[in-house]
Amino acid sequence: MLKNFLIKTPDLNNKTILVTGGTGSFGNQFVQTIIDNYSPKKLIIFSRDELKQYEMAQNFPDSKHEFMRYFIGDVRDYSRLEMALRGVDIVIHAAALKHVTIAEYNPYECIHTNVIGAENLVRASLRNGVSHVLALSTDKAVSPINLYGASKLAAEKIFIAANNIRGTDPTIFSVVRYGNVVGSRGSVVPFFKKLLNEGAKSLPITDNEMTRFWITLQQGVDFVLSNLALMQGGEIFIPKIPSMKIIDLASAIQPGIDTHEIGIRPGEKLHECMITSDEALQTVDVDDRYTILPSFVDLSSWQCGVQTTPVGKRMVYSSETNTEWLNTNQLTKMIDS
């Protein structure tokens, strides 16, 4: 059974919510979830692609969802971002350049969006008195070996440090860090399906030992929503999610399919890690997730209404040594969901 990660639910009724990068996979699922469960005052989609906004508006027509707003803009543009955040209560920051190889080839663009964009959002949120800012990060930000991961690590640091510089401003900033999203744009699941639809007789595997963490889009959305209710500023929230070998993933998508190794690509890890032993010193176990607390918070003093337990000094949360693993039937259910 898939976890729903809703140990606490936020009060989003009559709130104005803005989602950066809101036309992506996460944004679409987030909007649908908000529509199904809440009555916001406004729900603003902030992104730079007018075509995706147009297509999204067809799925969520104004006649049914009068609180929906579409705002063309780029997180690189501070003045536009500052204008969009006027009157906003909650920001979910999903905008990013996420493709590892493209980021390596276009480093300036990656830095401008993922790092400078994070700084712009912090400044604009403080300027407008936003209540909560929750940023989406990735397991690739942990001990990064590629520019995308390094840029997301820098973004994490910017959001956490923002809690130190806010002074008397009401805005609090936290981060969500999780692994591969099953079925999202650019993930390996739709890539494998595309190859199979084109008649492929063998699927390419970078390395037979490669493992990854896996989470569904809906789980990711629910995890973000629950952390809005838990966050007090400066936390990095990490879900307890299962691992699976990429070669087993291929077998789950097409039983009996042949595979062939193509080698690990530049900037790619054999296994992913979401908590290092150094981060474990500031990490607590909170039911269905781990929470890395900021250095300025004592583990015993952080209270969120849910029982917490320090994880210990030597704990490492890696896709290779994970205690929870997906079998083919479970992965099939995740894909179907």
N, C-alpha and C positions, 0 to 999 in steps of 0.2 A: 504493500500500500504506500502511495506517495505521501510524503509529509506535506502539510499545508503551511507550516511555519507561521501560523497566526496565533502565537501564544498571547499576544496583546493586539488589540485593534485600535487604530487612531481615530479621533473624531475629526472627520473631514467635511462634515455637513456645514454648508454655508461658508466654506473656506475657498479662497482663490489659490489655485494650484497651477504652477508652471512646470512644464517638462522640457528641458533642453534636449535637442536631438529627438524630439517627440514623434517623428514619423518613422523611426526605426522599428525593429521587431519588438523591443521592450516597450517602446512608447505606445504602439498599437494595443498590445496586451494590457498595459497599464490603464489606458483610457477605457477599454472595455470593462475592466474590473471596477474602475471607479463608477462608471455608468450603472453597472449591475448592483452596486452595494452602497452607494453614497449619493448625496444630493449637494454637490458643490455649488458655490456661488458662481465661480468661473473655473474653467479648465483650459489653460492656454498651452498651445503647441508652438514651441519656439524652435525653428529650424531654418536652414538656408535653401532648401529645395522646394520650389513652388509646385513642381509637378507632383511630388510626394504629398504635399499638403492638399493639393487638389484631389488626388486619389483618396486620401484619408477622409476628406470631407464627404466623399460619396458614400463611404461606409458609415459615417456618423453625421447624417444630414441635419442641418439647422432646424428643420421642421420638428425633429424629435429631440434634439439636444441643443436647446437655445443657449446653454451656458458655455458651449464650445467656442474657442477663439483660436485663430491661426495667425501667428506673428512671424513674418519673414525676418530673419536676422542670423547673425553668426556670433558665436561666443568670442571670437577674436575682436569684435567691434564693441568696445566698452560702452560708448554712448548709446548704441542701439539696445544693448542688454540692459543698461540702466533705465531706459525708457520702458522696456517691456516689463520690468520688475515693479513698477509703480502699483501699489495696492496689493501686491502678492503676499500671501501668508506662508506658502510652502513651495520649495523648489526641489525637484528631482533632477539631478544633473546626469543625463545619459549621453550627452553629445561627446563624441570622441572620434579620432581616426584610429581604427581598431585593427587594421590588417598589418600583420607583422612585416611581410615582405615589402609592401607598399611604403610603410613607414621607414624602412631601411633605405629605400631608394629616394624618398622625399623627406629627409630629416627635418628641414626647416618647417615644412607644412605640419608635420606631426607635433613639433614643439609649439608652434603658434596656436594650434587648436587645443592640445591636451594640457599644456603647461600655462601658457599665457591666457588661454581661455579660462582655466581654473582661477587664476589670479583676478581676471576681470569679473568673474562671477562672485567671488568673495567681496570685492570692492563694491560692486553694484548692489549686492544683498545687504551689506552694512549700510550703504547709503539710503536704501529704501526701507530699512527696518523689517526685513523679512524675518519670520519667526524661526523656521526650520529649513536647513539646507542639507540634503542627503545626496552624496555623490556616489556614483557607481564606479567601482574599480575592478580589478582582475587578479587572478592568481599569478599572472605574468609580472605583476609589480613586485613580487617577492624574489629577492636575489636576482634581479633582471639580467638577462644576457642579450636582450635586443632593445632597440630604441623605444618601441612601443611600451614595453614593460618599464623601462627607465622613466619614460614620460609620465606613466600612470603612478609610479612611485613618487615622483616629484609632485604630482597633483595631490596625492594622498597627504603628503607633508604640508602642502599649502592649506588644505582644508582643515587639518588638525591644528596647525599653528594659528589659523584664523581665530580660534577660540581664545588665544592669548592676547590678541590685539584688538578685540572687539570692545574692550573697556565696559562702559555702561550700556552699550547697544544690546538689544534683546536677541540678536541673531545667534543661533547655535549651529555648528557645523559637525557632521559626522560622515563616515564612509562605510559603504557596503563592498565587500570583496568576495567574489565567488568565481567558480570555474566555468567550463564550457557549457553553453546553453544548447540543449538538444533542439535542433530544427531552426535555429536562428539563421538569419542571412549570413552566408559566408562560412557556416560551420560544416563539419565533415559529413554530417548525415545527409543534407540535401545534395552535397557534392557526390557522395556515393550513389544516391538514388538517380542523379542525373546520368552518371556513367552507366548504370544498369539499364536505364531507359533508352540509352543510346546503343545498347547491345554489348556492353563490356562483358568479357568472359573472366576477367581477373581484376581485382581491385588493388590499387597501389597503397602499400603500407610503408610509412617512413621507417619504422623499426618494429619488429615483432614483439619487443618487450615494452614498447611505449604505453604509458598509462595516462589517463586524464580524469579529473573530477567531472561529474555530470549533474546538471540541474535543468528542469524544464522552465519554459518561459513563465508559466503561471506560478511555479514555485518561486522564481526570481521576483516576480511582482509581489506576491504575498510576503516574501521575506523583507522586501523594501518597506511595505506598508507597516508590518509589525515593528520594524525598527524605528519608524517615525514615532511610535508610542513609547519606545524604550530609550531613545537617545536623550542624552543630557549635555552633549557637546564633547567632541574629541575622540569618540569611540570609532574603532574599526570592527564592523560586525561580519562574522564569517559563518555561513551555514554548515551544518554537519550533513554532507552529501556523499553519495557513493562514488567509487572509482570503477573504471573498467579499462581493460586493454583495448587498444584500437583494433587489433586483429580480431578480438571477440566481438567488437562492435560490427565489423564487416560481416561476420557470420550471423549475427542477429538480424541484420538488414536483409541478407540473402543467404539462407542456410546452404552450406555446401559450396559456396562460391570460392574459387581459387583466389589467392592473393600473391603479390610479389613485392619484395622490399625495394624501395627506391632511395633509401638513405635519409638521414635527418637533414632538414634544410637549415641554412644559416639562420641563427637566432632562435632555433627551436630546441626545447629541452626534451630529454627522454622521459622525465617525470616532472610534474608540477608540484609546487609547495604553496600552502596558504598561510602557514604559521611556522616561523623559524624558532630554533631553541632560544635565541636572544629575545624574540618577541614574546615567548612563553612566560618570561618573567613578569610581564604586565597583562597576562591573559587570564580570563575567568571563563569557566564552563557555565553556560546559561541555558539549561534545558536542551533545545534543539539547535543551539549555535554556540560559537565561541565569541568572546568579545575582548579585543585588545584595547586596554584602557590607556589613555594618554599618560605620559610620564609625570604630569602634574597631579595625577589622581592616585590615591592610595587604594589598593585592591579591596581592603576591608571596609572602606567608606563608600564604595559605589553601590547604590541601592536602586533597583529598577522594578521592585514589586515581585520579582521572580528570584528563587533561590540561586545563589551563585557560589562557585567553588574554584579557587585558584587551580590551574592545571599542573603546576609544578615546573621546575627549572629545566628539565630535559625533554619536555614534550615537543614533538615536531609533527605537524599535520601535513602529510605528503600523500600524493595520489598513489605512490608506490607502497607505502606502509600503512595505508588506511585500513581500518578494521571493518569497513562496510563496503561490500562489492556488489555490483550488478550482475545478475545472470541474464541470459538472453531473453527470457520471458519478461523480466522486469524492464529491460531496456525497450522491448517491443511496446509495453504499456506506456512507457514514458514518451516514445515517439508518437504513438496513437493519441496521447493526451495533448 
